[in-house]
Structure formats: structure tokens, C-alpha cells
Amino acid sequence: MGTLVCQTCNSTIDHFEDEKVTVLYAKCSCCDENKHAEEV
Ligand SMILES: [Zn+2]
């Protein structure tokens, strides 16, 4: 099973099906600077 981890706060965002154990780094909604910029 794969795990999606926030590269900023290191919290687990989501899990996804995968043949092997994989960790992918992304940004969770609260760490997404682009989203915050759009709100301002
Ligand atoms: Zn985060």
C-alpha cells in the first residue's frame, strides 16, 4: 500500500493501492501555499 505524506508537516494525507510499499510526498490542504495565496 502506498502512503501520501505532506512534505511540510509530515502528516499522512492519504493512502492508495500499490503493489509495493511506496511513500509519495505532496502538500496537504493546510500547507498548500498556492491555495492560501488564492484566498488572499
Ligand atoms: Zn501539511
mmCIF file of the protein (N, C-alpha, C, O) and its ligand, coordinates in Angstrom:
data_MODEL
# 
_entry.id   MODEL 
# 
loop_
_entity.id 
_entity.type 
_entity.pdbx_number_of_molecules 
1 polymer     1 
2 non-polymer 1 
# 
_entity_poly.entity_id                      1 
_entity_poly.type                           'polypeptide(L)' 
_entity_poly.nstd_linkage                   no 
_entity_poly.nstd_monomer                   no 
_entity_poly.pdbx_seq_one_letter_code       MGTLVCQTCNSTIDHFEDEKVTVLYAKCSCCDENKHAEEV 
_entity_poly.pdbx_seq_one_letter_code_can   MGTLVCQTCNSTIDHFEDEKVTVLYAKCSCCDENKHAEEV 
_entity_poly.pdbx_strand_id                 A 
# 
loop_
_entity_poly_seq.entity_id 
_entity_poly_seq.num 
_entity_poly_seq.mon_id 
_entity_poly_seq.hetero 
1 1  MET n 
1 2  GLY n 
1 3  THR n 
1 4  LEU n 
1 5  VAL n 
1 6  CYS n 
1 7  GLN n 
1 8  THR n 
1 9  CYS n 
1 10 ASN n 
1 11 SER n 
1 12 THR n 
1 13 ILE n 
1 14 ASP n 
1 15 HIS n 
1 16 PHE n 
1 17 GLU n 
1 18 ASP n 
1 19 GLU n 
1 20 LYS n 
1 21 VAL n 
1 22 THR n 
1 23 VAL n 
1 24 LEU n 
1 25 TYR n 
1 26 ALA n 
1 27 LYS n 
1 28 CYS n 
1 29 SER n 
1 30 CYS n 
1 31 CYS n 
1 32 ASP n 
1 33 GLU n 
1 34 ASN n 
1 35 LYS n 
1 36 HIS n 
1 37 ALA n 
1 38 GLU n 
1 39 GLU n 
1 40 VAL n 
# 
loop_
_struct_asym.id 
_struct_asym.entity_id 
A 1 
B 2 
# 
loop_
_chem_comp.id 
_chem_comp.type 
_chem_comp.mon_nstd_flag 
ALA 'L-peptide linking' y 
ASN 'L-peptide linking' y 
ASP 'L-peptide linking' y 
CYS 'L-peptide linking' y 
GLN 'L-peptide linking' y 
GLU 'L-peptide linking' y 
GLY 'peptide linking'   y 
HIS 'L-peptide linking' y 
ILE 'L-peptide linking' y 
LEU 'L-peptide linking' y 
LYS 'L-peptide linking' y 
MET 'L-peptide linking' y 
PHE 'L-peptide linking' y 
SER 'L-peptide linking' y 
THR 'L-peptide linking' y 
TYR 'L-peptide linking' y 
VAL 'L-peptide linking' y 
ZN  non-polymer         . 
# 
_pdbx_entity_nonpoly.entity_id   2 
_pdbx_entity_nonpoly.name        ? 
_pdbx_entity_nonpoly.comp_id     ZN 
# 
_pdbx_nonpoly_scheme.asym_id         B 
_pdbx_nonpoly_scheme.entity_id       2 
_pdbx_nonpoly_scheme.mon_id          ZN 
_pdbx_nonpoly_scheme.ndb_seq_num     1 
_pdbx_nonpoly_scheme.pdb_seq_num     101 
_pdbx_nonpoly_scheme.auth_seq_num    101 
_pdbx_nonpoly_scheme.pdb_mon_id      ZN 
_pdbx_nonpoly_scheme.auth_mon_id     ZN 
_pdbx_nonpoly_scheme.pdb_strand_id   A 
_pdbx_nonpoly_scheme.pdb_ins_code    . 
# 
loop_
_atom_site.group_PDB 
_atom_site.id 
_atom_site.type_symbol 
_atom_site.label_atom_id 
_atom_site.label_alt_id 
_atom_site.label_comp_id 
_atom_site.label_asym_id 
_atom_site.label_entity_id 
_atom_site.label_seq_id 
_atom_site.pdbx_PDB_ins_code 
_atom_site.Cartn_x 
_atom_site.Cartn_y 
_atom_site.Cartn_z 
_atom_site.occupancy 
_atom_site.B_iso_or_equiv 
_atom_site.pdbx_formal_charge 
_atom_site.auth_seq_id 
_atom_site.auth_comp_id 
_atom_site.auth_asym_id 
_atom_site.auth_atom_id 
_atom_site.pdbx_PDB_model_num 
ATOM   1   N  N  . MET A 1 1  ? 0.852  -1.200 0.000  1.00 0.00 ? 1   MET A N  1 
ATOM   2   C  CA . MET A 1 1  ? 0.000  0.000  0.000  1.00 0.00 ? 1   MET A CA 1 
ATOM   3   C  C  . MET A 1 1  ? 0.883  1.243  0.000  1.00 0.00 ? 1   MET A C  1 
ATOM   4   O  O  . MET A 1 1  ? 1.900  1.280  0.694  1.00 0.00 ? 1   MET A O  1 
ATOM   5   N  N  . GLY A 1 2  ? 0.518  2.228  -0.746 1.00 0.00 ? 2   GLY A N  1 
ATOM   6   C  CA . GLY A 1 2  ? 1.259  3.475  -0.816 1.00 0.00 ? 2   GLY A CA 1 
ATOM   7   C  C  . GLY A 1 2  ? 0.706  4.491  0.162  1.00 0.00 ? 2   GLY A C  1 
ATOM   8   O  O  . GLY A 1 2  ? -0.473 4.468  0.514  1.00 0.00 ? 2   GLY A O  1 
ATOM   9   N  N  . THR A 1 3  ? 1.574  5.373  0.587  1.00 0.00 ? 3   THR A N  1 
ATOM   10  C  CA . THR A 1 3  ? 1.175  6.410  1.528  1.00 0.00 ? 3   THR A CA 1 
ATOM   11  C  C  . THR A 1 3  ? 1.528  7.772  0.949  1.00 0.00 ? 3   THR A C  1 
ATOM   12  O  O  . THR A 1 3  ? 2.620  7.972  0.417  1.00 0.00 ? 3   THR A O  1 
ATOM   13  N  N  . LEU A 1 4  ? 0.588  8.703  1.060  1.00 0.00 ? 4   LEU A N  1 
ATOM   14  C  CA . LEU A 1 4  ? 0.825  10.072 0.613  1.00 0.00 ? 4   LEU A CA 1 
ATOM   15  C  C  . LEU A 1 4  ? 1.082  10.936 1.851  1.00 0.00 ? 4   LEU A C  1 
ATOM   16  O  O  . LEU A 1 4  ? 0.219  11.065 2.719  1.00 0.00 ? 4   LEU A O  1 
ATOM   17  N  N  . VAL A 1 5  ? 2.275  11.522 1.919  1.00 0.00 ? 5   VAL A N  1 
ATOM   18  C  CA . VAL A 1 5  ? 2.689  12.264 3.107  1.00 0.00 ? 5   VAL A CA 1 
ATOM   19  C  C  . VAL A 1 5  ? 2.921  13.730 2.754  1.00 0.00 ? 5   VAL A C  1 
ATOM   20  O  O  . VAL A 1 5  ? 3.457  14.046 1.692  1.00 0.00 ? 5   VAL A O  1 
ATOM   21  N  N  . CYS A 1 6  ? 2.513  14.615 3.651  1.00 0.00 ? 6   CYS A N  1 
ATOM   22  C  CA . CYS A 1 6  ? 2.750  16.041 3.442  1.00 0.00 ? 6   CYS A CA 1 
ATOM   23  C  C  . CYS A 1 6  ? 4.227  16.329 3.678  1.00 0.00 ? 6   CYS A C  1 
ATOM   24  O  O  . CYS A 1 6  ? 4.769  15.970 4.724  1.00 0.00 ? 6   CYS A O  1 
ATOM   25  N  N  . GLN A 1 7  ? 4.883  16.974 2.715  1.00 0.00 ? 7   GLN A N  1 
ATOM   26  C  CA . GLN A 1 7  ? 6.311  17.251 2.838  1.00 0.00 ? 7   GLN A CA 1 
ATOM   27  C  C  . GLN A 1 7  ? 6.559  18.421 3.788  1.00 0.00 ? 7   GLN A C  1 
ATOM   28  O  O  . GLN A 1 7  ? 7.702  18.647 4.185  1.00 0.00 ? 7   GLN A O  1 
ATOM   29  N  N  . THR A 1 8  ? 5.540  19.154 4.157  1.00 0.00 ? 8   THR A N  1 
ATOM   30  C  CA . THR A 1 8  ? 5.713  20.313 5.025  1.00 0.00 ? 8   THR A CA 1 
ATOM   31  C  C  . THR A 1 8  ? 5.510  19.942 6.501  1.00 0.00 ? 8   THR A C  1 
ATOM   32  O  O  . THR A 1 8  ? 6.373  20.231 7.329  1.00 0.00 ? 8   THR A O  1 
ATOM   33  N  N  . CYS A 1 9  ? 4.407  19.319 6.829  1.00 0.00 ? 9   CYS A N  1 
ATOM   34  C  CA . CYS A 1 9  ? 4.121  18.988 8.225  1.00 0.00 ? 9   CYS A CA 1 
ATOM   35  C  C  . CYS A 1 9  ? 4.277  17.497 8.497  1.00 0.00 ? 9   CYS A C  1 
ATOM   36  O  O  . CYS A 1 9  ? 4.076  17.051 9.626  1.00 0.00 ? 9   CYS A O  1 
ATOM   37  N  N  . ASN A 1 10 ? 4.632  16.721 7.473  1.00 0.00 ? 10  ASN A N  1 
ATOM   38  C  CA . ASN A 1 10 ? 4.969  15.304 7.630  1.00 0.00 ? 10  ASN A CA 1 
ATOM   39  C  C  . ASN A 1 10 ? 3.781  14.463 8.103  1.00 0.00 ? 10  ASN A C  1 
ATOM   40  O  O  . ASN A 1 10 ? 3.978  13.377 8.648  1.00 0.00 ? 10  ASN A O  1 
ATOM   41  N  N  . SER A 1 11 ? 2.584  14.936 7.909  1.00 0.00 ? 11  SER A N  1 
ATOM   42  C  CA . SER A 1 11 ? 1.409  14.165 8.307  1.00 0.00 ? 11  SER A CA 1 
ATOM   43  C  C  . SER A 1 11 ? 0.898  13.343 7.131  1.00 0.00 ? 11  SER A C  1 
ATOM   44  O  O  . SER A 1 11 ? 1.073  13.720 5.972  1.00 0.00 ? 11  SER A O  1 
ATOM   45  N  N  . THR A 1 12 ? 0.273  12.230 7.437  1.00 0.00 ? 12  THR A N  1 
ATOM   46  C  CA . THR A 1 12 ? -0.266 11.372 6.394  1.00 0.00 ? 12  THR A CA 1 
ATOM   47  C  C  . THR A 1 12 ? -1.528 11.988 5.807  1.00 0.00 ? 12  THR A C  1 
ATOM   48  O  O  . THR A 1 12 ? -2.495 12.263 6.517  1.00 0.00 ? 12  THR A O  1 
ATOM   49  N  N  . ILE A 1 13 ? -1.495 12.197 4.499  1.00 0.00 ? 13  ILE A N  1 
ATOM   50  C  CA . ILE A 1 13 ? -2.632 12.813 3.830  1.00 0.00 ? 13  ILE A CA 1 
ATOM   51  C  C  . ILE A 1 13 ? -3.625 11.752 3.374  1.00 0.00 ? 13  ILE A C  1 
ATOM   52  O  O  . ILE A 1 13 ? -4.829 11.874 3.599  1.00 0.00 ? 13  ILE A O  1 
ATOM   53  N  N  . ASP A 1 14 ? -3.100 10.704 2.727  1.00 0.00 ? 14  ASP A N  1 
ATOM   54  C  CA . ASP A 1 14 ? -3.983 9.706  2.144  1.00 0.00 ? 14  ASP A CA 1 
ATOM   55  C  C  . ASP A 1 14 ? -3.212 8.410  1.896  1.00 0.00 ? 14  ASP A C  1 
ATOM   56  O  O  . ASP A 1 14 ? -1.982 8.383  1.918  1.00 0.00 ? 14  ASP A O  1 
ATOM   57  N  N  . HIS A 1 15 ? -3.960 7.351  1.662  1.00 0.00 ? 15  HIS A N  1 
ATOM   58  C  CA . HIS A 1 15 ? -3.370 6.080  1.276  1.00 0.00 ? 15  HIS A CA 1 
ATOM   59  C  C  . HIS A 1 15 ? -3.890 5.699  -0.100 1.00 0.00 ? 15  HIS A C  1 
ATOM   60  O  O  . HIS A 1 15 ? -5.000 6.070  -0.481 1.00 0.00 ? 15  HIS A O  1 
ATOM   61  N  N  . PHE A 1 16 ? -3.073 4.950  -0.845 1.00 0.00 ? 16  PHE A N  1 
ATOM   62  C  CA . PHE A 1 16 ? -3.541 4.490  -2.150 1.00 0.00 ? 16  PHE A CA 1 
ATOM   63  C  C  . PHE A 1 16 ? -3.028 3.078  -2.393 1.00 0.00 ? 16  PHE A C  1 
ATOM   64  O  O  . PHE A 1 16 ? -2.018 2.652  -1.833 1.00 0.00 ? 16  PHE A O  1 
ATOM   65  N  N  . GLU A 1 17 ? -3.749 2.376  -3.240 1.00 0.00 ? 17  GLU A N  1 
ATOM   66  C  CA . GLU A 1 17 ? -3.393 0.997  -3.553 1.00 0.00 ? 17  GLU A CA 1 
ATOM   67  C  C  . GLU A 1 17 ? -2.147 0.951  -4.430 1.00 0.00 ? 17  GLU A C  1 
ATOM   68  O  O  . GLU A 1 17 ? -2.054 1.655  -5.436 1.00 0.00 ? 17  GLU A O  1 
ATOM   69  N  N  . ASP A 1 18 ? -1.190 0.111  -4.033 1.00 0.00 ? 18  ASP A N  1 
ATOM   70  C  CA . ASP A 1 18 ? 0.015  -0.086 -4.833 1.00 0.00 ? 18  ASP A CA 1 
ATOM   71  C  C  . ASP A 1 18 ? 0.549  -1.479 -4.557 1.00 0.00 ? 18  ASP A C  1 
ATOM   72  O  O  . ASP A 1 18 ? 0.341  -2.030 -3.476 1.00 0.00 ? 18  ASP A O  1 
ATOM   73  N  N  . GLU A 1 19 ? 1.237  -2.046 -5.539 1.00 0.00 ? 19  GLU A N  1 
ATOM   74  C  CA . GLU A 1 19 ? 1.770  -3.402 -5.378 1.00 0.00 ? 19  GLU A CA 1 
ATOM   75  C  C  . GLU A 1 19 ? 2.852  -3.432 -4.309 1.00 0.00 ? 19  GLU A C  1 
ATOM   76  O  O  . GLU A 1 19 ? 2.961  -4.403 -3.560 1.00 0.00 ? 19  GLU A O  1 
ATOM   77  N  N  . LYS A 1 20 ? 3.647  -2.379 -4.236 1.00 0.00 ? 20  LYS A N  1 
ATOM   78  C  CA . LYS A 1 20 ? 4.722  -2.301 -3.237 1.00 0.00 ? 20  LYS A CA 1 
ATOM   79  C  C  . LYS A 1 20 ? 4.507  -1.089 -2.336 1.00 0.00 ? 20  LYS A C  1 
ATOM   80  O  O  . LYS A 1 20 ? 3.748  -0.176 -2.660 1.00 0.00 ? 20  LYS A O  1 
ATOM   81  N  N  . VAL A 1 21 ? 5.190  -1.108 -1.204 1.00 0.00 ? 21  VAL A N  1 
ATOM   82  C  CA . VAL A 1 21 ? 5.069  -0.003 -0.264 1.00 0.00 ? 21  VAL A CA 1 
ATOM   83  C  C  . VAL A 1 21 ? 5.807  1.209  -0.812 1.00 0.00 ? 21  VAL A C  1 
ATOM   84  O  O  . VAL A 1 21 ? 7.009  1.152  -1.071 1.00 0.00 ? 21  VAL A O  1 
ATOM   85  N  N  . THR A 1 22 ? 5.087  2.292  -0.983 1.00 0.00 ? 22  THR A N  1 
ATOM   86  C  CA . THR A 1 22 ? 5.656  3.499  -1.569 1.00 0.00 ? 22  THR A CA 1 
ATOM   87  C  C  . THR A 1 22 ? 5.235  4.710  -0.748 1.00 0.00 ? 22  THR A C  1 
ATOM   88  O  O  . THR A 1 22 ? 4.119  4.764  -0.230 1.00 0.00 ? 22  THR A O  1 
ATOM   89  N  N  . VAL A 1 23 ? 6.132  5.677  -0.634 1.00 0.00 ? 23  VAL A N  1 
ATOM   90  C  CA . VAL A 1 23 ? 5.782  6.934  0.018  1.00 0.00 ? 23  VAL A CA 1 
ATOM   91  C  C  . VAL A 1 23 ? 5.928  8.057  -0.988 1.00 0.00 ? 23  VAL A C  1 
ATOM   92  O  O  . VAL A 1 23 ? 6.996  8.262  -1.565 1.00 0.00 ? 23  VAL A O  1 
ATOM   93  N  N  . LEU A 1 24 ? 4.832  8.783  -1.190 1.00 0.00 ? 24  LEU A N  1 
ATOM   94  C  CA . LEU A 1 24 ? 4.875  9.939  -2.078 1.00 0.00 ? 24  LEU A CA 1 
ATOM   95  C  C  . LEU A 1 24 ? 4.692  11.200 -1.246 1.00 0.00 ? 24  LEU A C  1 
ATOM   96  O  O  . LEU A 1 24 ? 3.877  11.236 -0.323 1.00 0.00 ? 24  LEU A O  1 
ATOM   97  N  N  . TYR A 1 25 ? 5.460  12.233 -1.582 1.00 0.00 ? 25  TYR A N  1 
ATOM   98  C  CA . TYR A 1 25 ? 5.358  13.488 -0.846 1.00 0.00 ? 25  TYR A CA 1 
ATOM   99  C  C  . TYR A 1 25 ? 4.554  14.511 -1.633 1.00 0.00 ? 25  TYR A C  1 
ATOM   100 O  O  . TYR A 1 25 ? 4.735  14.687 -2.838 1.00 0.00 ? 25  TYR A O  1 
ATOM   101 N  N  . ALA A 1 26 ? 3.659  15.180 -0.912 1.00 0.00 ? 26  ALA A N  1 
ATOM   102 C  CA . ALA A 1 26 ? 2.833  16.216 -1.516 1.00 0.00 ? 26  ALA A CA 1 
ATOM   103 C  C  . ALA A 1 26 ? 2.552  17.254 -0.433 1.00 0.00 ? 26  ALA A C  1 
ATOM   104 O  O  . ALA A 1 26 ? 3.212  17.271 0.606  1.00 0.00 ? 26  ALA A O  1 
ATOM   105 N  N  . LYS A 1 27 ? 1.592  18.098 -0.674 1.00 0.00 ? 27  LYS A N  1 
ATOM   106 C  CA . LYS A 1 27 ? 1.210  19.063 0.354  1.00 0.00 ? 27  LYS A CA 1 
ATOM   107 C  C  . LYS A 1 27 ? -0.247 18.864 0.713  1.00 0.00 ? 27  LYS A C  1 
ATOM   108 O  O  . LYS A 1 27 ? -1.104 18.730 -0.160 1.00 0.00 ? 27  LYS A O  1 
ATOM   109 N  N  . CYS A 1 28 ? -0.521 18.848 2.022  1.00 0.00 ? 28  CYS A N  1 
ATOM   110 C  CA . CYS A 1 28 ? -1.909 18.750 2.463  1.00 0.00 ? 28  CYS A CA 1 
ATOM   111 C  C  . CYS A 1 28 ? -2.576 20.111 2.264  1.00 0.00 ? 28  CYS A C  1 
ATOM   112 O  O  . CYS A 1 28 ? -1.904 21.105 1.989  1.00 0.00 ? 28  CYS A O  1 
ATOM   113 N  N  . SER A 1 29 ? -3.878 20.146 2.402  1.00 0.00 ? 29  SER A N  1 
ATOM   114 C  CA . SER A 1 29 ? -4.638 21.365 2.110  1.00 0.00 ? 29  SER A CA 1 
ATOM   115 C  C  . SER A 1 29 ? -4.216 22.531 2.996  1.00 0.00 ? 29  SER A C  1 
ATOM   116 O  O  . SER A 1 29 ? -4.246 23.682 2.562  1.00 0.00 ? 29  SER A O  1 
ATOM   117 N  N  . CYS A 1 30 ? -3.820 22.237 4.240  1.00 0.00 ? 30  CYS A N  1 
ATOM   118 C  CA . CYS A 1 30 ? -3.470 23.332 5.162  1.00 0.00 ? 30  CYS A CA 1 
ATOM   119 C  C  . CYS A 1 30 ? -2.056 23.843 4.921  1.00 0.00 ? 30  CYS A C  1 
ATOM   120 O  O  . CYS A 1 30 ? -1.687 24.897 5.440  1.00 0.00 ? 30  CYS A O  1 
ATOM   121 N  N  . CYS A 1 31 ? -1.261 23.120 4.145  1.00 0.00 ? 31  CYS A N  1 
ATOM   122 C  CA . CYS A 1 31 ? 0.110  23.539 3.861  1.00 0.00 ? 31  CYS A CA 1 
ATOM   123 C  C  . CYS A 1 31 ? 0.279  24.000 2.422  1.00 0.00 ? 31  CYS A C  1 
ATOM   124 O  O  . CYS A 1 31 ? 1.381  24.369 2.015  1.00 0.00 ? 31  CYS A O  1 
ATOM   125 N  N  . ASP A 1 32 ? -0.794 23.983 1.654  1.00 0.00 ? 32  ASP A N  1 
ATOM   126 C  CA . ASP A 1 32 ? -0.701 24.367 0.262  1.00 0.00 ? 32  ASP A CA 1 
ATOM   127 C  C  . ASP A 1 32 ? -0.658 25.887 0.150  1.00 0.00 ? 32  ASP A C  1 
ATOM   128 O  O  . ASP A 1 32 ? -1.689 26.552 0.254  1.00 0.00 ? 32  ASP A O  1 
ATOM   129 N  N  . GLU A 1 33 ? 0.536  26.432 -0.062 1.00 0.00 ? 33  GLU A N  1 
ATOM   130 C  CA . GLU A 1 33 ? 0.706  27.885 -0.105 1.00 0.00 ? 33  GLU A CA 1 
ATOM   131 C  C  . GLU A 1 33 ? -0.056 28.507 -1.271 1.00 0.00 ? 33  GLU A C  1 
ATOM   132 O  O  . GLU A 1 33 ? -0.535 29.636 -1.172 1.00 0.00 ? 33  GLU A O  1 
ATOM   133 N  N  . ASN A 1 34 ? -0.166 27.780 -2.359 1.00 0.00 ? 34  ASN A N  1 
ATOM   134 C  CA . ASN A 1 34 ? -0.880 28.305 -3.514 1.00 0.00 ? 34  ASN A CA 1 
ATOM   135 C  C  . ASN A 1 34 ? -2.346 28.555 -3.195 1.00 0.00 ? 34  ASN A C  1 
ATOM   136 O  O  . ASN A 1 34 ? -2.932 29.550 -3.624 1.00 0.00 ? 34  ASN A O  1 
ATOM   137 N  N  . LYS A 1 35 ? -2.937 27.616 -2.421 1.00 0.00 ? 35  LYS A N  1 
ATOM   138 C  CA . LYS A 1 35 ? -4.353 27.793 -2.069 1.00 0.00 ? 35  LYS A CA 1 
ATOM   139 C  C  . LYS A 1 35 ? -4.522 29.017 -1.179 1.00 0.00 ? 35  LYS A C  1 
ATOM   140 O  O  . LYS A 1 35 ? -5.475 29.780 -1.339 1.00 0.00 ? 35  LYS A O  1 
ATOM   141 N  N  . HIS A 1 36 ? -3.589 29.205 -0.235 1.00 0.00 ? 36  HIS A N  1 
ATOM   142 C  CA . HIS A 1 36 ? -3.673 30.351 0.643  1.00 0.00 ? 36  HIS A CA 1 
ATOM   143 C  C  . HIS A 1 36 ? -3.527 31.649 -0.148 1.00 0.00 ? 36  HIS A C  1 
ATOM   144 O  O  . HIS A 1 36 ? -4.193 32.644 0.137  1.00 0.00 ? 36  HIS A O  1 
ATOM   145 N  N  . ALA A 1 37 ? -2.642 31.620 -1.150 1.00 0.00 ? 37  ALA A N  1 
ATOM   146 C  CA . ALA A 1 37 ? -2.412 32.815 -1.949 1.00 0.00 ? 37  ALA A CA 1 
ATOM   147 C  C  . ALA A 1 37 ? -3.686 33.190 -2.715 1.00 0.00 ? 37  ALA A C  1 
ATOM   148 O  O  . ALA A 1 37 ? -4.010 34.369 -2.857 1.00 0.00 ? 37  ALA A O  1 
ATOM   149 N  N  . GLU A 1 38 ? -4.408 32.165 -3.209 1.00 0.00 ? 38  GLU A N  1 
ATOM   150 C  CA . GLU A 1 38 ? -5.636 32.449 -3.944 1.00 0.00 ? 38  GLU A CA 1 
ATOM   151 C  C  . GLU A 1 38 ? -6.708 33.059 -3.040 1.00 0.00 ? 38  GLU A C  1 
ATOM   152 O  O  . GLU A 1 38 ? -7.505 33.892 -3.470 1.00 0.00 ? 38  GLU A O  1 
ATOM   153 N  N  . GLU A 1 39 ? -6.706 32.620 -1.774 1.00 0.00 ? 39  GLU A N  1 
ATOM   154 C  CA . GLU A 1 39 ? -7.724 33.127 -0.845 1.00 0.00 ? 39  GLU A CA 1 
ATOM   155 C  C  . GLU A 1 39 ? -7.489 34.596 -0.517 1.00 0.00 ? 39  GLU A C  1 
ATOM   156 O  O  . GLU A 1 39 ? -8.431 35.349 -0.271 1.00 0.00 ? 39  GLU A O  1 
ATOM   157 N  N  . VAL A 1 40 ? -6.203 34.995 -0.518 1.00 0.00 ? 40  VAL A N  1 
ATOM   158 C  CA . VAL A 1 40 ? -5.871 36.406 -0.236 1.00 0.00 ? 40  VAL A CA 1 
ATOM   159 C  C  . VAL A 1 40 ? -6.031 37.212 -1.480 1.00 0.00 ? 40  VAL A C  1 
ATOM   160 O  O  . VAL A 1 40 ? -5.802 38.422 -1.466 1.00 0.00 ? 40  VAL A O  1 
HETATM 161 ZN ZN . ZN  B 2 .  ? 0.769  19.731 5.830  1.00 0.00 2 101 ZN  A ZN 1 
# 
